[in-house]
Each structure stands twice: as C-alpha cells, then as structure tokens.
Amino acid sequence: MGSFNSLPSWAKGTIAVAGTLTVLVGGYFAIRGIKRAVQSIKNNSESRNVRGDLSDLNSNKTTKQTISDSQASGFASRVFVALNGNGTDESAIYDVFTNVKNDADVLAIIKAFGTKKLTNSLLWDTVVYEGGLAGAIQDEFDSSEIEKLNSILAGKDIKYRF
C-alpha cells in the first residue's frame, strides 16, 4: 500500500475510477445474469405447463386442437415477425388468433412459439424481451390491446387469456 501513496494524485484518481467502474460493470453483469436465470426458470415452467395442458386437451376429442402442428408453427412465426423489430403489428397478431377455435389451438401456438428473443434495432440489435409468447404479448401490448386480443378469444369461448 505504501507504493500507492507515493503515486501522483492523477494516478490515484485513475485507479479509483477504474476500480469503481470495474465494480459497477461487474455488478451490472451479475444482475443481468441473475435476471436471465430467473427468466429461464419461468420459461421452462411455462413450457412444461403448456405441454401438459395441451396433452390433456388433446386426449379428449371434444377439446382436441383443430390446427395441425405445422399450422401452429406458421402462426407462431407470424406472431414472432409481428412482435420483433421496431414496432408491433397488432393487427397481424389479432388475425392469427381469429383463426383458432379452442384452447388447444392457442396452446399449440404458444408451444410452437417456444422461447424467443425480441429485438429492436434503432442503432443496433438490442434484446428487449426474452421468453414465451404470453410474456412477449404482455411486454409489447398495452392494456387495451391485450383486452382486444382476449375479446377475440372470449368470442370463441376460449378460456385462455393473455
């Protein structure tokens, strides 16, 4: 420590600033890592719940999904494109959900969507959300848009709500 005291003031200041920045940047990345780990746990739980609920619905011919898995994947891709990037194409998402007939169809789309990273690219690609479809819609839509989407589902006697 004696050698530190013999340094000029500007060098001591530089070392102090560098040390503080190191602690701040390290803390930022630690918090970001913890948030990602928590989100990953939530996503895995949501995914297991969707798969289980979809399996239950598909085991009964009166609640079985009416869209094929490939249609569900296509719908999920359309929703992803509508959510990703600068701005959200709400009408494209409403259009997708006007094509579903029951809860199993909605869950099939959620399952096909999986976990995605949504980005915007004003200057460079920045991840603004990472997770499943329900969270992505809640992140991107305001309350009136969620209400409209849920009204589309309610109009078809679908119980699922975003």
C-alpha positions in Angstrom: 0.0 0.0 0.0 3.0 2.3 0.5 3.6 2.4 -3.2 0.0 3.6 -3.8 0.6 6.6 -1.5 3.7 7.6 -3.5 1.7 7.9 -6.7 0.8 11.3 -8.1 -2.8 12.4 -7.4 -3.9 11.9 -11.1 -2.8 8.3 -10.9 -4.6 7.6 -7.7 -7.7 9.1 -9.2 -7.4 7.0 -12.3 -7.0 3.8 -10.2 -10.0 4.8 -8.1 -12.2 5.5 -11.2 -11.1 2.2 -12.8 -11.8 0.3 -9.6 -15.3 1.9 -9.3 -16.1 1.2 -13.0 -15.0 -2.4 -12.6 -17.3 -2.9 -9.6 -20.2 -1.2 -11.4 -19.8 -3.1 -14.6 -19.3 -6.4 -12.7 -22.5 -5.7 -10.7 -24.5 -4.9 -13.8 -23.5 -8.2 -15.5 -24.1 -10.1 -12.3 -27.7 -8.7 -12.0 -28.3 -9.3 -15.7 -27.2 -12.9 -15.3 -29.5 -13.4 -12.3 -32.4 -11.9 -14.3 -31.7 -14.2 -17.2 -31.5 -17.2 -14.9 -34.9 -16.3 -13.2 -36.5 -15.8 -16.7 -35.1 -19.1 -17.9 -36.7 -20.9 -14.9 -40.0 -19.1 -15.6 -39.8 -20.1 -19.3 -39.1 -23.7 -18.5 -42.0 -23.8 -16.1 -44.4 -22.2 -18.6 -43.3 -24.6 -21.3 -43.9 -27.6 -19.1 -47.3 -26.3 -18.1 -48.3 -25.6 -21.7 -47.2 -29.1 -22.9 -49.0 -30.8 -20.1 -52.2 -28.8 -20.6 -52.1 -29.3 -24.4 -51.6 -33.0 -23.9 -54.6 -33.1 -21.6 -56.8 -31.2 -24.0 -55.7 -33.3 -27.0 -56.6 -36.5 -25.2 -60.3 -35.5 -25.3 -61.8 -35.4 -28.8 -64.1 -32.5 -27.8 -61.2 -30.3 -26.7 -58.5 -31.5 -29.2 -56.6 -28.9 -31.2 -58.1 -28.2 -34.6 -55.0 -26.8 -36.3 -52.0 -29.0 -37.2 -48.6 -28.6 -35.6 -47.3 -27.1 -38.8 -50.1 -24.6 -38.9 -49.3 -23.8 -35.2 -45.7 -23.3 -36.2 -46.7 -21.0 -39.1 -48.9 -18.9 -36.8 -46.2 -18.7 -34.2 -43.8 -17.5 -36.9 -46.3 -14.8 -38.0 -46.7 -13.7 -34.4 -42.9 -13.5 -33.9 -42.4 -11.4 -37.0 -45.3 -9.1 -35.8 -43.7 -8.7 -32.4 -40.0 -8.5 -33.4 -38.2 -5.3 -34.5 -39.2 -1.7 -34.3 -43.0 -1.5 -33.6 -45.5 -4.2 -33.2 -48.0 -5.3 -35.9 -51.0 -5.8 -33.6 -53.4 -6.5 -36.5 -51.3 -9.4 -37.7 -51.5 -10.9 -34.2 -55.2 -10.4 -33.9 -55.6 -12.1 -37.3 -53.6 -15.1 -36.1 -55.9 -15.6 -33.1 -59.1 -15.2 -35.2 -58.1 -18.5 -36.8 -58.1 -20.5 -33.6 -61.1 -22.4 -32.5 -60.3 -23.6 -29.0 -57.9 -23.5 -26.1 -55.8 -26.4 -27.5 -55.2 -24.3 -30.7 -53.9 -21.4 -28.5 -51.7 -23.6 -26.5 -50.3 -25.2 -29.7 -49.3 -21.8 -30.9 -47.7 -21.0 -27.6 -45.8 -24.3 -27.6 -44.7 -23.7 -31.2 -43.5 -20.2 -30.3 -41.3 -21.5 -27.5 -38.8 -19.1 -26.1 -37.7 -16.2 -28.4 -35.6 -13.1 -28.2 -37.4 -10.0 -29.3 -35.1 -7.2 -30.5 -35.4 -3.7 -31.8 -32.7 -2.1 -34.0 -32.7 1.6 -33.8 -28.9 1.7 -33.9 -28.0 -1.9 -33.3 -30.0 -5.1 -32.4 -30.9 -4.8 -28.7 -32.7 -7.7 -27.0 -35.8 -6.1 -25.4 -37.6 -9.3 -24.3 -36.6 -13.0 -24.0 -39.3 -15.5 -23.1 -42.5 -17.2 -24.2 -45.4 -15.9 -26.2 -47.6 -14.8 -23.3 -44.9 -12.7 -21.8 -44.0 -11.3 -25.2 -47.5 -10.1 -25.7 -47.8 -8.7 -22.2 -44.4 -6.9 -22.8 -45.4 -5.5 -26.2 -49.1 -4.8 -25.9 -50.8 -2.1 -23.8 -53.8 -3.0 -21.7 -56.4 -2.1 -24.4 -54.6 -4.2 -27.0 -54.5 -7.2 -24.5 -58.2 -6.6 -23.9 -58.9 -6.7 -27.6 -56.9 -9.9 -28.0 -58.7 -11.5 -25.1 -62.0 -10.4 -26.5 -61.2 -12.3 -29.7 -60.6 -15.4 -27.6 -63.7 -14.9 -25.4 -65.8 -14.5 -28.5 -64.8 -18.1 -29.4 -65.5 -19.4 -25.9 -61.8 -19.9 -25.4 -60.8 -19.7 -21.7 -57.1 -18.8 -22.2 -56.2 -15.2 -21.5 -53.0 -13.2 -22.1 
